[in-house]
Amino acid sequence: MTDFPELASRPEVVNLSQVNIKTVQADLVRMHQANAVSIAADDVEMSMATAGGVETHTLTAQQSLIGGVSAQNAEIAQSLIGGVSASQVKAQGTIGAVSGSNVTLEGGRVGLMTANQVQGPRIEAVILLAGRVEGEVHSVMDTRRALLAGLASGLFTGLILLLGRILFRKS
């Protein structure tokens, strides 16, 4: 792979293949077997590529690795993503955290998911906080359990602090 430090101007279309690049800014960025530290574009298409951070209106990623995504629309297939913040998310792959208005999971796994609406045939999330869910949910902690866990941990912490104050009170 060839190393380029940075593309300074903002061209309409940038096609990257088998390169390492620091920063990409364009209207449309297409990456195939390429690496970028950060991408800022209206549309980003990634295939077997990696990126540290992507800021875009529309992301399409297939078999890619991305640290963080900020987008309006994100379509992710067979990829590993650290975090996604987008209005519309359609995901198939593994994502650390998702925050969005509308999230559709099709065979994806998520660590933490917060959304207004979540749908999919099988929704797998460690922690799921959603207003409306359509589909079979498999989660360690849903909205109700998260609320109960928060209340229980707050009560437990309060009792420990009260007990400590009583036991270690100066006479």
C-alpha positions as CSV (number, residue, x, y, z in Angstrom):
1,M,0.0,0.0,0.0
2,T,1.1,3.5,-0.8
3,D,1.2,6.2,2.0
4,F,-0.2,9.7,1.4
5,P,-0.2,12.2,4.2
6,E,-3.4,14.1,3.3
7,L,-5.7,15.3,0.5
8,A,-6.0,19.0,1.2
9,S,-8.6,20.2,-1.3
10,R,-12.2,19.0,-1.4
11,P,-12.7,17.3,-4.8
12,E,-16.1,16.0,-5.9
13,V,-15.1,12.3,-6.0
14,V,-12.2,10.5,-4.4
15,N,-11.6,6.8,-5.2
16,L,-9.1,5.1,-2.9
17,S,-7.7,1.6,-3.4
18,Q,-4.8,0.0,-1.6
19,V,-3.6,3.2,0.1
20,N,-3.1,4.5,3.6
21,I,-4.3,8.1,4.0
22,K,-4.6,10.5,6.9
23,T,-7.6,12.7,6.0
24,V,-10.0,12.6,3.2
25,Q,-12.5,15.4,2.4
26,A,-14.8,15.2,-0.7
27,D,-18.3,15.1,-1.8
28,L,-18.1,11.3,-2.5
29,V,-15.4,9.0,-1.1
30,R,-15.2,5.4,-2.3
31,M,-12.7,3.1,-0.5
32,H,-11.7,-0.4,-1.4
33,Q,-8.9,-2.1,0.6
34,A,-7.8,1.3,1.9
35,N,-7.2,2.9,5.3
36,A,-8.0,6.4,6.5
37,V,-7.7,8.1,9.8
38,S,-10.6,10.4,9.2
39,I,-13.2,10.9,6.4
40,A,-15.5,13.9,6.0
41,A,-17.8,13.6,3.0
42,D,-21.4,13.9,1.9
43,D,-21.4,10.2,0.8
44,V,-18.9,7.4,1.8
45,E,-18.8,4.0,0.3
46,M,-16.4,1.5,2.0
47,S,-15.6,-2.1,1.0
48,M,-13.0,-4.0,2.9
49,A,-11.6,-0.8,4.3
50,T,-10.8,0.8,7.6
51,A,-11.3,4.2,9.1
52,G,-10.8,5.8,12.5
53,G,-13.7,8.3,12.1
54,V,-16.3,9.0,9.5
55,E,-18.5,12.1,9.3
56,T,-20.9,11.9,6.5
57,H,-24.5,12.3,5.3
58,T,-24.7,8.7,3.9
59,L,-22.5,5.8,4.8
60,T,-22.4,2.4,3.0
61,A,-19.9,0.0,4.6
62,Q,-19.3,-3.6,3.7
63,Q,-16.7,-5.8,5.4
64,S,-15.1,-2.8,6.9
65,L,-13.7,-1.7,10.3
66,I,-14.6,1.8,11.6
67,G,-13.9,3.4,14.9
68,G,-16.8,5.9,14.9
69,V,-19.5,7.1,12.6
70,S,-21.6,10.3,12.6
71,A,-24.1,10.2,9.8
72,Q,-27.7,10.8,8.8
73,N,-28.0,7.4,7.1
74,A,-25.8,4.4,7.7
75,E,-26.0,1.1,6.0
76,I,-23.6,-1.4,7.5
77,A,-23.0,-5.0,6.3
78,Q,-20.7,-7.6,7.7
79,S,-18.6,-4.9,9.4
80,L,-17.2,-4.1,12.9
81,I,-18.0,-0.6,14.1
82,G,-17.0,1.0,17.4
83,G,-19.9,3.5,17.5
84,V,-22.6,4.9,15.3
85,S,-24.7,8.0,15.7
86,A,-27.2,8.3,12.8
87,S,-30.9,9.1,12.2
88,Q,-31.4,5.9,10.1
89,V,-29.3,2.8,10.7
90,K,-29.5,-0.4,8.9
91,A,-26.9,-2.8,10.4
92,Q,-25.6,-6.3,9.8
93,G,-22.5,-6.9,11.8
94,T,-21.0,-6.0,15.2
95,I,-21.4,-2.6,16.6
96,G,-20.2,-1.4,20.0
97,A,-22.8,1.4,20.4
98,V,-25.6,2.7,18.3
99,S,-27.7,5.8,18.8
100,G,-30.4,6.6,16.3
101,S,-34.0,7.4,15.5
102,N,-34.7,4.4,13.4
103,V,-32.5,1.3,13.7
104,T,-33.0,-1.9,11.7
105,L,-30.9,-4.9,12.7
106,E,-30.6,-7.8,10.3
107,G,-28.3,-10.3,11.9
108,G,-26.3,-7.7,13.8
109,R,-25.1,-7.6,17.4
110,V,-24.9,-4.4,19.4
111,G,-23.4,-3.7,22.8
112,L,-25.4,-0.6,23.7
113,M,-28.4,0.6,21.6
114,T,-30.5,3.7,22.1
115,A,-33.2,4.4,19.6
116,N,-36.7,5.7,19.1
117,Q,-37.6,2.7,17.0
118,V,-35.8,-0.6,16.6
119,Q,-36.9,-3.4,14.2
120,G,-35.5,-6.6,12.9
121,P,-36.2,-10.3,12.9
122,R,-33.7,-10.9,15.7
123,I,-32.5,-8.0,17.8
124,E,-29.3,-8.8,19.8
125,A,-28.1,-6.1,22.2
126,V,-26.4,-6.2,25.6
127,I,-28.3,-3.1,26.6
128,L,-31.3,-1.9,24.7
129,L,-33.0,1.4,25.4
130,A,-35.8,2.0,22.9
131,G,-39.2,3.6,22.6
132,R,-40.7,1.0,20.2
133,V,-39.3,-2.4,19.3
134,E,-40.5,-4.7,16.6
135,G,-39.0,-8.1,16.5
136,E,-37.6,-10.9,18.7
137,V,-35.4,-9.2,21.4
138,H,-32.3,-10.9,23.0
139,S,-30.8,-8.5,25.4
140,V,-29.1,-8.6,28.8
141,M,-30.6,-5.3,29.9
142,D,-33.6,-3.6,28.3
143,T,-35.2,-0.3,29.3
144,R,-37.1,-1.6,32.3
145,R,-34.1,-3.6,33.6
146,A,-31.8,-0.6,33.2
147,L,-34.2,1.6,35.2
148,L,-34.4,-1.0,38.0
149,A,-30.6,-1.5,38.0
150,G,-30.1,2.2,38.3
151,L,-32.6,2.5,41.2
152,A,-31.0,-0.5,42.9
153,S,-27.5,0.7,42.6
154,G,-28.5,4.2,43.8
155,L,-30.2,2.8,46.8
156,F,-27.3,0.5,47.6
157,T,-24.8,3.3,47.2
158,G,-26.9,5.5,49.5
159,L,-27.1,2.8,52.2
160,I,-23.3,2.3,52.1
161,L,-22.7,6.0,52.5
162,L,-25.1,6.2,55.3
163,L,-23.6,3.2,57.1
164,G,-20.1,4.7,56.6
165,R,-21.2,8.0,58.1
166,I,-22.7,6.2,61.1
167,L,-19.7,4.0,61.7
168,F,-17.0,6.6,61.3
169,R,-18.7,9.5,63.0
170,K,-16.3,11.5,65.2
171,S,-17.3,11.6,68.8
